[in-house]
């Protein structure tokens, strides 16, 4: 059974979206320094406009599909987060393709503008978050 088949089941999907939102919240709250403060401010503003859990749930098919080939290659043995981290450049590029397309198609100019501001740092932020994202996905795939 693919990762998508496991995580997109109606009985599992809401918990995956909720836990991924918590993972994002945790990753953002852990950012330090001036850029961390800017990220926290931007994220707080975005959360006023968008329900993160609902947005993740609405886009979960596309999100989880990114991880299907990695899950298949991983084979379910060990720590999926560590596996993803070891392929950070490739995984972050795959995620950013989807994020870029979403940002380019949004009718919310403010969200696109904020995304554009942080796009240059996005790959590093994603790579930093891959162990936590992988752990969250693996938790629900087990």
MOWO-V471190 format. One record per residue. N is the residue number from 1. RES is the residue in one letter. SS is DSSP state (a for helix, b for strand, c for the rest). PSI is psi in degrees with one decimal (999 if undefined). OMEGA is omega in degrees with one decimal (NA if undefined). Layout:
BEGIN
N/RES/SS/PSI/OMEGA, N/RES/SS/PSI/OMEGA
END
This chain:
BEGIN
1/X/c/132.8/-179.2, 2/X/c/163.9/176.3, 3/X/a/-43.6/178.8, 4/X/a/-45.0/-180.0, 5/X/a/-37.2/-180.0, 6/X/a/-46.8/-171.4, 7/X/a/-19.4/-176.7, 8/X/c/5.7/175.1, 9/X/c/140.2/-177.5, 10/X/a/-29.7/-179.5, 11/X/a/-15.8/-175.8, 12/X/a/-37.0/-172.3, 13/X/a/-50.0/-178.1, 14/X/a/-37.5/179.6, 15/X/a/-35.5/177.7, 16/X/a/-48.1/179.6, 17/X/a/-43.5/-179.5, 18/X/a/-44.2/-178.5, 19/X/a/-34.6/175.4, 20/X/a/-37.9/176.1, 21/X/a/-41.8/177.4, 22/X/a/-37.2/177.1, 23/X/a/-45.4/178.0, 24/X/a/-46.1/178.4, 25/X/a/-45.1/-179.2, 26/X/a/-43.5/180.0, 27/X/a/-42.7/179.5, 28/X/a/-44.3/-177.7, 29/X/a/-22.1/179.9, 30/X/c/-3.4/-180.0, 31/X/c/143.0/-176.2, 32/X/c/165.5/173.4, 33/X/a/-169.3/-178.5, 34/X/a/-42.7/179.3, 35/X/a/-34.0/176.0, 36/X/a/-40.8/177.8, 37/X/a/-40.5/178.9, 38/X/a/-41.3/178.9, 39/X/a/-44.0/179.2, 40/X/a/-42.2/179.7, 41/X/a/-46.3/-179.8, 42/X/a/-41.9/-179.4, 43/X/a/-41.9/177.8, 44/X/a/-41.0/177.1, 45/X/a/-41.8/178.8, 46/X/a/-38.3/-179.7, 47/X/a/-22.5/175.8, 48/X/a/-25.6/-177.3, 49/X/a/-26.8/-172.8, 50/X/c/133.3/172.2, 51/X/c/110.4/-173.0, 52/X/a/-42.5/-179.6, 53/X/a/-45.0/179.1, 54/X/a/-42.2/179.2, 55/X/a/-42.6/177.7, 56/X/a/-43.4/179.3, 57/X/a/-42.6/179.9, 58/X/a/-30.6/-175.7, 59/X/a/10.1/-172.7, 60/X/a/-35.6/179.1, 61/X/a/-48.4/-178.1, 62/X/a/-39.0/-179.2, 63/X/a/-51.9/-176.4, 64/X/a/-34.0/179.2, 65/X/a/-30.6/177.1, 66/X/a/-38.0/-173.7, 67/X/a/-10.9/-178.6, 68/X/a/-51.4/-178.1, 69/X/a/-32.4/178.3, 70/X/a/-39.9/178.2, 71/X/a/-43.8/179.4, 72/X/a/-45.3/179.9, 73/X/a/-34.3/179.3, 74/X/a/-41.3/176.5, 75/X/c/9.1/175.9, 76/X/c/10.1/-178.5, 77/X/c/118.7/176.0, 78/X/c/-143.5/-171.7, 79/X/c/108.7/-177.5, 80/X/a/-35.1/177.6, 81/X/a/-43.2/177.9, 82/X/a/-38.3/177.4, 83/X/a/-45.8/179.4, 84/X/a/-41.7/-179.7, 85/X/a/-37.5/178.5, 86/X/c/-13.9/178.4, 87/X/c/33.4/-171.6, 88/X/a/-43.8/-179.0, 89/X/a/-45.1/-178.1, 90/X/a/-46.7/-178.6, 91/X/a/-45.2/-179.0, 92/X/a/-36.8/177.4, 93/X/a/-40.5/178.1, 94/X/a/-42.2/178.9, 95/X/a/-42.7/-177.8, 96/X/a/-28.3/174.9, 97/X/a/-44.4/-179.8, 98/X/a/-45.9/-179.3, 99/X/a/-41.4/178.4, 100/X/a/-44.2/179.6, 101/X/a/-41.6/178.4, 102/X/a/-43.0/-179.4, 103/X/a/-36.8/-179.8, 104/X/a/-20.8/-177.6, 105/X/a/-1.6/-177.8, 106/X/c/146.7/174.8, 107/X/c/-1.4/179.8, 108/X/c/96.2/-176.5, 109/X/a/-37.0/-178.3, 110/X/a/-40.4/179.3, 111/X/a/-43.6/178.5, 112/X/a/-38.6/-180.0, 113/X/a/-45.4/179.0, 114/X/a/-42.8/177.9, 115/X/a/-45.1/179.4, 116/X/a/-35.4/179.2, 117/X/a/-38.3/-175.1, 118/X/a/-1.3/-175.5, 119/X/a/-38.7/-178.4, 120/X/a/-27.0/-179.7, 121/X/a/-4.4/-172.4, 122/X/a/-41.4/-177.8, 123/X/a/-44.1/179.4, 124/X/a/-39.3/178.4, 125/X/a/-41.0/178.6, 126/X/a/-46.1/179.8, 127/X/a/-40.9/178.3, 128/X/a/-32.5/-175.8, 129/X/a/-11.1/-174.3, 130/X/a/-40.3/177.3, 131/X/a/-41.6/-179.9, 132/X/a/-40.5/178.0, 133/X/a/-46.8/179.2, 134/X/a/-41.5/178.8, 135/X/a/-40.3/179.6, 136/X/a/-46.8/179.8, 137/X/a/-42.6/-179.0, 138/X/a/-37.4/178.3, 139/X/a/-42.3/-176.2, 140/X/a/-15.7/179.6, 141/X/a/-16.2/-176.1, 142/X/c/999/NA
END
